[in-house]
Amino acid sequence: MADPPPGRSTSGEAAVRGLALAALGFAIITFADAAVKFALPLVGVAGALLWRGVAGGLAIYVMSRGRGLYPRNGRLLLARSALHCMTAVLWYIVWMSGFGLADSYAMSAIAPLLMTLLAIPMLGERVGWRRWSSCFVGFCGVMVMLQPGGDLWRWETGVLLVAVCGMALSRIWTRQLASTDTPAAIAFWLMLMHIPFGLALLPVSAFWPASGAPDLFPSFWMFLLLAFFGVSNAMAHLLFSRGFAMASIATLAPLEYTPLLWGLMLGFLIFGEIPAWTTLAGAAIVVCAGIYNVHRERVRRAEERAKLGAAP
């Protein structure tokens, strides 16, 4: 069956495919985040932006063979790219301060609720009570993880709240751009936008971290790590652009929870982070909410097939 026009209402079949693509994108970008968190003390925020822009942009150009990169909705494409870069700067600052990978993903888990709310006025999407319920349950799980008044309520938390709001709006704009621009164009111009942001922050990077100016061309193994970081970001955003064109925001929103699972594993294996039991309990709640949402999408697909089969 042919894919539905991007940016419009999608069938259950296409929505499930969109879910799969977006889920793969979230898994890939979590590994990329772990890589950049490891490299940030050496390359700094500016270096991370530059590596992401150069390596990611080249990867998309090669994968697309230079086709489909011309922007059609240029204003929205540039606005979305700039917003995403500003959001990335905030995330990198928080990670450089020592904020845990899993803890930061716990904060980002409020994004699905924001995306669902924003999709109503911005995209005109209708959200049924079951999806509202799954997002609410997920939000309750986030509150369990955050422990208001506890260890996570630091200045980094406020910065991440701003970043997550920007991230939610960026996801909405991705859905809007899917009706006019190709996934390659959306991802390519996002990657390139990181370069001027990185160059603008280079003078500041000479003073932070305290170790001095960032090392933009580190050792061979760090070079490979940063190349992986850029290329994997490119791949993830290609998958996001395609997935968000095939499924609604309300359907995809609970997938924002999945990086928390990857973050728990990578944070422990790479950085020795051991989350509190409340983080684990909250993670269980949000995962259940996400699984239920996928189940509802499968039910909708089965109902659509049944109707098509019963049609004369």
KAGI-V358086 format. One line per field, one symbol per residue. ss: DSSP state (H for helix, E for strand, C for the rest). phi: phi as a letter, one per 20 degrees, with the letter a starting at -180 (. if undefined). burial: 1 if it has 24 or more other ideal C-beta (glycine too) atoms within 12 Angstrom, else 0. Layout:
ss->???
phi->???
burial->???
This chain:
ss->CCCCCCCCCCCHHHHHHHHHHHHHHHHHHHHHHHHHHHHHHHHHHHHHHHHHHHHHHHHHHHHHCCCCCCCCCHHHHHHHHHHHHHHHHHHHHHHHCCCCHHHHHHHHCCHHHHHHHHHHHHHCCCCCHHHHHHHHHHHHHHHHHHCCCCCCCCHHHHHHHHHHHHHHHHHHHHHHHCCCCCHHHHHHHHHHHHHHHHHHHHHHHCCCCCCCCCCCCCCHHHHHHHHHHHHHHHHHHHHHHHHHHHCCHHHHHHHHHHHHHHHHHHHHHHHCCCCCHHHHHHHHHHHHHHHHHHHHHHHHHHHHHHHHHHCC
phi->.fffgfndfdffffffffffffffffffffffffffffeggeemfffffffffffffffffffelmdmeffeefffffffffffffffgffffffffoffffffffffffggfffffffffedmfedffffgfffffffffffffflgneffecffffffgfffffffffffffffffecdfgfffffffffffffffffegffffdbfffoffefcffgffgffffggfffffffffffffffedcfgffegfffffgffffffffffedmfdffffffffffffffffffffgffffffffffffffeff
burial->000001101111111111111111111111111111111111111111111111111011101100011010100110111111111111111111101111111111111111111110001010100011011111101111110000010001101111111111111111111111111111111111111011001100100010000111000001001111111111111111111111111111111111111111111001101010011001111110111111011001100000000000
